[in-house]
Amino acid sequence: MVSVKDILGPDGLLAQRVDGFASRPAQQAMAEAVNVALQEQSTLICEAGTGTGKTFAYLVPALLSGRKVIISTGTKNLQDQLFHRDLPVVRDALQVPVTAALLKGRANYLCLHRLDLAERDGRLRSRADAFALQQVSRWAQRTGCGDIAEVDEVAEDALLWPEVTSTAENCLGQGCARFNDCFVLKARRAAQEADVVVINHHLLLADMILKDQGFGDLLPTAEAFIVDEAHQLPETASQFFGVSVGSRQFIDLARDSRAEQLREAGDLTGLADQAQAIEKAVLDLRLVLGSASRRGAWADVVAEPGVRSRFNALLSRIGELQLALEPAAERGKGLQHCWQRSATLAARLALFQGAPSEEQVLWLETFPRSFALHLTPLEVGQVFQQQLGHLAVAWVFTSATLAMGDDFNHFRARLGLQAGRAVQWESPFDYRRNALLYLPEKLPVPASPQYTAEVVKAALPVLQASAGRAFLLFTSHRALQEAAMQLRGVLPYPLLIQGSAPRRELLHRFRQIGNAVLLGTSSFWEGVDVRGPALSVVIIDKLPFASPGDPVLQARLEALRRGGADPFLDYQLPQAVIALKQGVGRLIRDERDRGVLMLCDPRLSAKGYGRRFLASLPPMRQTHALADVVGFFAADASPQSRREAAPREGVAP
């Protein structure tokens, strides 16, 4: 029997067959723990610091287990990376006959029925949409899997995609004329037959709760689940264990009802008027909600002038469309499904007429052109634990950030994970030698109106010493925009600002330029991997406490108070510590990386809880002196440092 050490050790199979592979004791220990969990069908919670190589640590025992394993990742990008890069490397090195499948949510696959409707309807918003439809139509003739990620010519956020992909609401299921050609169905069948299936958290929870109507069950067929980037799971679970309804769903129903009426019942012209009334009611409600994007408690929003009347008008219009669709449903599968959708949407919208229970919060969020209403449970632990109880299988939850210090209680509580082993492995990187923590002095309190200006002022000499090569991470878009205004025309280095281009493009440009300064908010705090000297400074403006005005947070804190808990110590502080660890993790991504971490928030030194944040960071030298930062980068410029930082090949996942 081949042991984990034989595979992951310095002379193991991966060292022999994978260029640049670095053997790490923590990786071997984690692999052994995962192997035990898979064989005993038990629960394992494990935090593996940056550089541990957790991906290989769970892939090796998973591929050798002989069990059907589902691996869930935090994002689609990580999902693609795992399936297309990491999994094939391990499988080829082990030379095991394991079959694998990649499975995404239905919105990631072309819907041939909706493509037919889009081509027939011809009501596109712009020339860009018309061009995108041409590209998708050509691609549809040659694709084998229907994964829209294959279409490089059409942007990921193009407005066309919702028109040619399906949702759980608008999918016709077995009643669809293109059912046998359905790409979602083909992907599901491949997943049913594969030994290892790579999914993401959204699909994991959607299947767990909704079973993704029309395509049967996926999860009960597995014998083990490995949840990577598990720190994201509690918030994602809150979405799927609640109820949401948004303007997009109503607009889609109106358009689909009109298209299906033209296709299946051309004589029923009144449906078009009903559909148009829905679109007008949605627009009227969006207008009365104000132009700014916001999140607010529904009880407060609905009390604003004009909101309740516009909400009631939308509720009436959806009811009228439902009544009009009921007799039309017998004319065809498309109209029948529209009628069923109208009933579902009417029932969801009606939930927002009354007051929620103490275990739920009703809230609204608006975007530039749309809105969404949400009913969110305040705690998901009990529901999640019930779902796990239905599946007597192995569960492995892993991330670089699950604990506060060595305490996993916060993560356990949020998912109801009282049983199971919890273990932690520190990063193997030499932070004491390769990193410096700079805590600037004399900054004002974060609530000060001058705070962001002072942060930028303190950051400028650091950026000069580092010759750019920096991430400036902010806890709010407002602070980011203020900093961007102050830095434009001041920095002698290229300035990249979140929102000016897609995230992927900004990261590509940052790596290619080599001395850029990138300003970002939450989307750059995690899931970003920039190795080498192009990223040598990470500056964080504030401790990442969640916005106190967030309606879900407010309701959760109030529920904790009612239960006798301390909202700050039991919830806000652990959440902020884990978020900070994610941001800090952007700095050192390789054993040869060197860099400075600048934490600007004076509360780290002034408040007692600041020690909790510092204790959760990797062990590194600390300083309050700018001269030490200058000296750190001066050492980088030495001939010896340049030799050590020479380009290197290979990977060490």
N, C-alpha and C positions, 0 to 999 in steps of 0.2 A: 504494500500500500504506500503510495507516494504521500509524504507529509508536506505540510505547508512550508516548512523550512527547506525541503528539497526544491520547492518551486520558487519561493520568494527570498531564499538565502543568498549570500554573496556568490555561491557557485551553483545556484539553482537554475531551473529551466528558463526563467525569465531573464536572468543575467546572461545566459548563454545565447538567447534568441532575440532579445529586445535591445536595440542600440540605445546606449545612455541610461539603461536601467540602474537605479541605485537601491541596493538592499538596505532596509531600515528595520531595526528590531521592533519598533512600534507597529509597523505595518504587519509584521509576522504575528505579533500578539493580537492585533485586531482580527486578522484572518482566522486565527485559532478560535477566538471568541465567537465570530460569526459562524464558523463551522459547527461549534457546539450548539449554538442556537438552532441552526438548520436541522441538525440530527435529532435534537431533543424536542423540536417544535416548541421552543420557548421564546420569550421576548427578551431582546437585547437593546439597550439604549447606550449609544457610544458617541462621545465627542472625540474627534481626531483632529488635532491641530494642523494648520496649513503645512503641507509638505509631508504629512504622514503617508500619503498614498492610499487613501481610503478606498478609491475606486477599485484598484487592483485587490485591495484587502478583502472586499466583499465579492468581487467577480470570481476570484480563484475558487473559494469554497462553493459559490453558487454553481459554477460550471461543473464542478466535480461531485456535486451532491446527489445527482441522479434524480432530483426532484424538479417539478415544474415550479419555476421561480418568476415572480413578477417584480421588476425593479421600477420604482417610481422616482422621478427626478423633479426638481423645482420648476424648471422652465423647459420650453420646447428646444431652445438652443442647447441646453445641457443634455436633453434627451437625444438629440441628433448626434452630439459629440460622443456620448456613451455608446450609441448603437453603431455609428459608422467608423469610429476610431478605436475606442478603448476595448470594447467587447471583442472585435475581430483580432486585436493584438493578443489578448489573453487566450482566446480560443485556438488561434494558430500555434501559440507557444506550447499550450498543453496538448494540442493535437487530439482533442476530444470531439466526438461526433454529436455536438450539441446544436440543435436548430434554434434560431432566434428570430423574433419578429418585432417590428416597430409599430406601435399603435398609438395614434393620436385621437383627439376629439373630433367629432364629425365635421366641425367647422374648418378643419384643415384639409378636407378632401373635396374635390370637385363633385358637385351634384349634377348629374347629367340631365335630370328632369328640370331643375331650375335653370340650367344653361339653355335648354330648349325654350323655356319661358322667356328668358332674357333676350334671346335672339328673335323670338316672335314678337315680343312686346315692343321692343325698339325704343322704349322711353328711358334713355340714358341722360345723365345730368350734364355731361360735357363731352368735348372731343377726346379728352384724356380717357374717359370711360369707354368711349367707342373704340379707341385704339386698344385699350386693355382687353376689351371683349374679343377683338380680332385675334390678339395674341393667345388668349385662353382657348378660343375655338380651334386654332391651329394645333396648340399643344394637346388638346383633348383627343385629337385623332391619333396621337402617337404614345401617350402616356400609358404605362402599365399599372401604376399604383394610384394615380390621381392625387398624390400629395402636392398641394399647391406650392410647397417650398421649391419644387422643381422649376417654377416659372420665374426666371431671373428678370424677365422683361417687365414684369408688373410688380410694383412696390408692395411690400408686406401689408401696408396700411391703406392700400387703394380702396376707394369706395365701391369698386365693383365686386370685391370678394363676397360680401354678404348677399349679393344678388345671385351668385352662382355656387354657393355652398349652402348647406342645410343646418337647421337647428333641431333640437328635440321637438320643438313646437311645430315646425313646418314640414318635417319629414313625413312622407306618406307611408313609410314602412312597406309592408307587403302589398299594399294597395297601389304602389307606384308601378307605372308601366316599364320603368327602367330598373326594376328591383334586381333582376338577375345580373345586370351589368354594374351594380352599385359598388363603388370603390370602398365605402365604409364596410359593406358586407364582406368584401374580399379581404380587407385588412383584419376584420374580426375573425374570419375563418382561419386565416394564417396564424393569428394569435392563439386560437383554440388548439391548433396543431403543434405549436412551437414549444420547446423546452423552456426557453427564457423569453419573456416579453418585456419590452422597455416601454413604459408609459410615463405620464406626468401626473402631478398631484390632482389637477383638475379632473382628469379622467378617472383616477383612482376613486375619488369621492363621488363623481357623477355616477359611476357604475355601482358604487356602494349604496347610494341613496336612490337613484333614479332608474338604474339598470338600463339606461339608454334605450328607450322604448323602440321596439321593433326588431332588435337584433339579439335577443337572448342575454344570458348571463355570462360574464367573463370571470369574475373573481372567484366564485366557488370552485373553479377547476384548478386553482393554484394550491400548492402545498407550502409556499413560503413567500413572504413579501419583504422586500428590502426598500426602505424609504430613505433616499438620499436627500440632502438639503432639508432635513426633517424640521428644522426650526421654522420653516414657512408653513408647515401643515396646519397648525391651529387656526391661523387667520383664513386659510383657504377652506378649512372645514366649516368655519362660521358662515361663509357664503353658501355652501351647499346644503347645510342643515337648516337654512332659512328659506325665505321666499323673496324673489325679486321680480319686478315687472317694470319695463321701461318703454320709452317712446318708440324705440326701434322696433319692438315687437308689434306695436299697434300699426306702425307704418307698413311693416312687412305684411301683416295680415290684410290691410286694406289693399295693397298692391297685388298680393296673391289672390285675393277674392276677385278683384277685377280681371286678372289674367285668366283665372280658372273659369270665370263666367263667360269670357270671350271664347274659351276653348271648349267648354262643355254645355253651355246654355246661353247661346247668343241672343235669345229672345227675352231673357230676363234683364232688361236694361236698368231696372231700378236698383240693382245691386251696385252699379257704378256710383250712383248718387250716395248710397249708404257708405261706400268706401271713401268717397270724397269727404263726407261729413266727419268720418273718423280722423282723416288727415288734418282737417281744419281744427277739430277739437284738440288734437295733440299740439298743433302750432299755437293755438290760443293759450293753452296751459303753460307751454314753454315761455311764451312772451310775458305772462303775468308773474312768472317766477324770477324775472330780472335777467339782465344780460350777463352778470358775473357768474363764474363757476363757483360753486359752494357746496358744503355739506351741512345739513341741519336737521334737528329733530322735527319730525313730521307734524307733531302737535303745535310747534311754534310756527312752522311754515304755513300750515293750512289756516291759521288764524290771521294771516296777512290779508290785506284788502284784495278781493277778487279771486283769491286762490280756490276757496271752497266752491264757489259757483262754477269756475272753469273745470275743477275736478269732477263735480257732479255732472257737468255737461258731457265730459268724456265718458263717464260711467253710463250715462243714458245712451250715448251714441253707440257704445260697444254692445249694449243690450239690444238696441234696435237692429244692429247688423246681425246679431245672433238670431233674432226672430226672423229676419229676412233670409238668412242662410238655411234655416231649418227645413223649409219645404224644398229649397233648391238642392239640398244634400243628396237627394235620390237621383239627381241628374248625372252624377259622376263622382269618382273617388276624390278628385281635387277639391270640389265644393264640399263634399262630406267632411274632409279633413279641415277645411277652413271653418266649417260650422263647429267642429269639436274644439278647434283652437280658440274660437270666439268665446265659447263657454268657459274654457280654462282661464283665459285672460280676464274675463268679467269676474270670475270667482276670486282671482288674485287681487284685482283692483278693489273689490269689495272689502277685502281685509283691512284696507286703510280708511274705512269709514268709521271704525270704532277705535277704542283704546287698547293698547297691547297689555299682556299680562306682565307681572314683575320680572318674568324670566326672558322677556323679549324687548326689543326696541324697534320702533318704526322710525325710519329716517329717509331723507331725500338727498340725492346729489344731482347737481346740474353740470352740464358741459356746454361748450359754446353753442351747440345746435340740438342738444338732446337732454333728457333727464331720466332718472331711474328711481323707483321707490323700492325700499328694502325692508323686510321684516327679518331681523337678525337675532338669533338666540344669544344671550349674554354668556352662557357657558356651553361648551360642546363636549366636555369630558364624558359626561354620562352617556350621551348619544353615541359618541365615538366608541366608548368601551362596549356598548351593546352591539355595535356593528362587528367589533373584533370578536365578541363572544359567539357570533354566528359562524365564524370562520376559525375552526380549531387548527391553526397553522402557525408556523414560525413567523415572527415579526422582528425585523431589525430596523431601528431608527438611528440614523447617523447624520452628523453634520460637524462642521468645524466650530459651531457655536450653539450649544444646547444648555450649558451650565453657567451659573453665576459663581465664579470661583470653582469649587468642586461640588457645588450643590445643584442637583437636577430637579429639585422639588417643583420649581415653577413650570418646567416643561411637562413633568409628570402630571401635575394638577390640570393643566390646560387640556390634555388629552385623556385624562382619567386612567393613566398608566400606573397603577399602584404596584402591580407585580412586575417581575422581570429584573434582570441584572442591569446595573448602570456602571459604566467604566469610562475612564478618560485617559487619553494619551496626549502629551504635550507635543508641540511642533518640534521636529528634529533640527530645525534651522538654528544657527548660532546667533540669536538676537543680541546677546551681550556684545558680541564683536562687530556685528554687521548693521546694527540699528541704534539710533539715538532718539530718545523721547525728549522733545523740547516743550517746556511749559512756560510760555512767555509771561512776564509779570506786568503789573500795572494796567491790565485791561479793565474796562468798566464792567459792571454786571451785565449779563446778557439782555436784560430788559431795557437797557439804556438805548435811546434813539441813535446814539453815536456808535453803538457796539460794532456793527458791520464795518463801518469806516475805520474803526480802530483795529479790527482784525486784519483788514487789507493793509493798513499801515504797518502792522507788525509782520505781515507775511512778505512784504516787498524785499527786505534785506535777505530773507531766507531764499526767496526765488532768485535773487541776484547771486547768492553764494552757490546755489545748485545749478545755475545757468538754465533756469526753467525746469523742465522734466518733472512736472508736478500735477497732482490732483488737488483741487480745492473743493472739498465736499461740504455742502451746506444742508441744514435741516429744514430749509424752506425755500420756495421759489422766489419769494420776495427778497430774501437776503442774497440769493444768487444774482438776481438782476441788478441789485444795488452794487454788488461787488464788480459785476461786469462793466457797469458804467464807469466805475472808478479806475478800472484797470485798462480800459481801451485807450490806446495812445500813450500809455505810460510804460507798459512792459516792452522790452526789446525782443520778446519771444512770441511766437504764434499763440493766439488766444482762441481756444475752442470752447464753445458755450452750449450746454445742453439745450436742445430745442431748435438750434440752428440747422441741424441735420440729423438724420436717424442715428440712433445710438451706435449701431454697428459701424457706420461710416465714420463717426467721430473717433471711435477707438482705432479704426484702421489708420486714419490720418495721424492720430497721436503716436502710434507705433512707428509710422513711416517718417514723420518729421524728426523725431528724436530729441527735441528740446522744447516741446509745446507745453502750455499750461491749460489744463482742462478744468472747467467749472461744472460741477454736477450736483444733483440732489439724490434722492433715494435710489433711483435706478442705477447709479454708479457706486453705491455702497456695497453691493454684493454681486456675485456672478461675473466679475470683471477680472481678467487674468492678463496682466502686462508684465512680462518678465524682462530682465535686463535693465540697463541704465536709463532707458527712455522714461521710466517712472522711478524717481529717486526721492521724491518728497510727497507725503500725504498730509494735507492740512485740513483739519476738521474744526468748523467754527464753533459748534456748541455740542453739549451732551445731547444725544438724540432722544429726548423725552417726547412722547407723542403729544400732539396738539391738544391742549386742555379743552378746546372748543369742539373737538370731534364728538358727534352725538353718541356713537357707540361707546367710546371711552367714557364719556360722562355717565352713561347708564351703567356700565360695568363697575365703575368706581362707587356709584351709589349703592349698587347691589352688594358690593363687598362691605360697605359701611353697615348696611342692614344686617349682614351676617356676622358682624363683630370683627371683621378683619381690618388690617391697615392697608388702605388702597395704595399708598405710596410704597411701602416696604414690600408688600405682597404682590404688587402688579407693576406699577410704573417703573420702579427701580430695576427689577429683573429684566423687563422688556428693553429698557434703555441700555443696560449693560450688554445684552446680547446684540443689540443693534450696533453699539460702538465696536464690539469685537469684529463684526462683519466689516465695518469701514476700515478698521486698522489692518484687517487681513489683506487689503489691497497692496500693502507696501512691499512685503517680502514674499515673493512667489517662487524663489529658486535658492538653492544653497549658496550661490555666489552673489545674490542680490545684496545691495547695500542701500540704506536710505534713512531719512529723518522723518519721524512722525511728530507733527506739531499739533498739539491739542490746545486750543485757545481758551476754553471755558475756565474762568477763574474759580468756579465752584469745585474743581478738582482739588484745589488746595484749601479753599475757604470753608467748605462744608464737610461734615463728618462722613457723609456718604461718598465723597470723592475717593476715599480709600477703597471702597468696594469696586469702583471702576478700575482704579490703578492695579488692584490685586488680580483682576481678571485679564489683564493684558499680558502678553509674553514678557518674560524677564529681559529688560533692556536698560541701558544706562539712562539716567535722567539728568536734565540740566535746566536751569532757568536763564543761562547765559547765552546770548547770541554768539559770542566769540567761540563757544564750543561747537556750534553749528558750522560756523565758517571754517573752523579747524577740521571738522569731520570731512567736509568737501575738499578742503585743501589736501588732505591725505589721499582722497580719491584721485587727485591729479598727479600723484607721484608715479614714476615709471613702474614701480612694483605693482601698484594698484591697477595700472593700465594693463599689465600682463595678466593679472588675475581676472580682470573683467573682459578679457578677449572673448570674441564670439565662440560659443560652444554648440555642439550638435547633440541631438538625442533628447529624449524625454524621460522623466522619472515620475509617472503618474502615481 
